[in-house]
Amino acid sequence: MMTGMTETPADDGLDRLSSKELHDLAVRRAKRHVDVRFFWHLMEVLPAAEAVAGQTEDEQVDMQFALAHIDDVTDAGEGEVAEQLRPFYVEYLRRHGVKAP
C-alpha cells in the first residue's frame, strides 16, 4: 500500500528545456503533424499570456484581425510571453509523447 506518494512519470526532459526551446519543439511538432488545433488553441491562450507579460497592445483586436496573431505565434517563444505559455507547451508535448532532444 502506497500512502502519500504519487507516481512520477518517466523523465521526458521537458522541464529542463528553456521556454524558447519548448515553444520551438511544440511548433515543430505541430507543423510536422499539421496540427491546426494546436495553433488555434495557441492563438486562444496567447492574448492572456501577453497581458500577464505586460504586452497589452493586442487586447482590443477584433476577430477580423485574427490573422495578425499569426505573427504572434512566432513571437510566443520569446521572453515573458514564452514563460507564461510554458505550461501550455509542456502539456501539449507530453500529451503527444514528445521528449526533449
C-alpha positions in Angstrom: 0.0 0.0 0.0 1.4 3.4 -1.0 0.4 6.3 1.2 1.3 9.9 0.5 3.2 9.0 -2.7 2.3 9.8 -6.2 3.6 8.1 -9.3 6.1 10.1 -11.2 6.1 9.8 -15.0 9.4 8.8 -16.7 11.7 11.8 -17.1 11.0 13.2 -20.5 13.5 16.1 -20.1 11.0 18.8 -20.9 11.2 20.5 -17.6 14.9 21.2 -18.2 14.3 23.0 -21.5 14.0 26.8 -21.8 10.6 28.2 -22.7 12.0 29.1 -26.1 13.1 25.5 -26.7 9.7 24.2 -25.6 8.0 26.7 -28.0 10.2 25.6 -30.9 9.7 21.9 -30.1 5.9 22.3 -29.9 5.7 24.4 -33.0 7.9 22.0 -35.0 5.8 19.0 -33.8 2.5 20.8 -34.7 3.8 21.8 -38.2 5.1 18.3 -38.9 1.7 16.8 -38.0 -0.3 19.6 -39.5 -1.9 20.1 -36.0 -4.2 23.1 -36.8 -5.9 22.6 -33.4 -2.5 23.4 -31.6 -2.2 26.7 -33.5 -5.8 27.6 -32.9 -5.5 26.9 -29.2 -2.3 28.8 -29.0 -4.0 31.8 -30.6 -6.7 31.5 -28.0 -4.4 31.5 -25.0 -1.8 33.9 -26.4 -3.7 37.1 -25.5 -3.9 36.2 -21.8 -0.1 35.3 -21.8 0.7 38.6 -23.5 -1.5 40.5 -20.9 0.3 38.8 -18.0 3.6 39.6 -19.6 2.6 43.3 -19.9 2.0 43.3 -23.6 -1.5 44.7 -23.8 -1.4 46.4 -27.2 -3.2 43.4 -28.8 -6.1 43.3 -26.3 -8.5 45.2 -28.5 -8.0 43.3 -31.7 -11.3 42.4 -33.4 -11.9 39.0 -34.9 -11.5 40.4 -38.4 -7.8 41.0 -37.5 -7.2 37.5 -36.1 -4.7 36.8 -38.9 -2.4 39.4 -37.1 -2.0 36.8 -34.4 0.0 34.6 -36.8 3.0 36.8 -36.3 2.3 36.5 -32.5 2.7 32.7 -32.8 6.3 33.2 -33.8 6.8 35.7 -31.0 5.2 33.3 -28.5 8.6 31.7 -28.0 10.2 34.9 -26.7 10.7 36.5 -23.3 8.0 36.7 -20.7 5.2 35.6 -23.1 7.1 32.3 -23.6 7.4 31.9 -19.8 3.6 32.4 -19.4 3.0 29.8 -22.2 5.4 27.2 -20.7 2.7 25.0 -19.1 0.8 25.1 -22.4 3.8 23.8 -24.4 4.8 21.2 -21.8 1.2 19.8 -21.6 1.0 19.6 -25.4 4.3 17.9 -25.8 3.6 15.4 -23.0 0.2 14.6 -24.4 1.9 13.6 -27.7 4.7 11.7 -26.0 7.5 14.1 -27.1 10.7 14.0 -25.2 13.4 16.6 -25.0 16.2 16.1 -27.6 
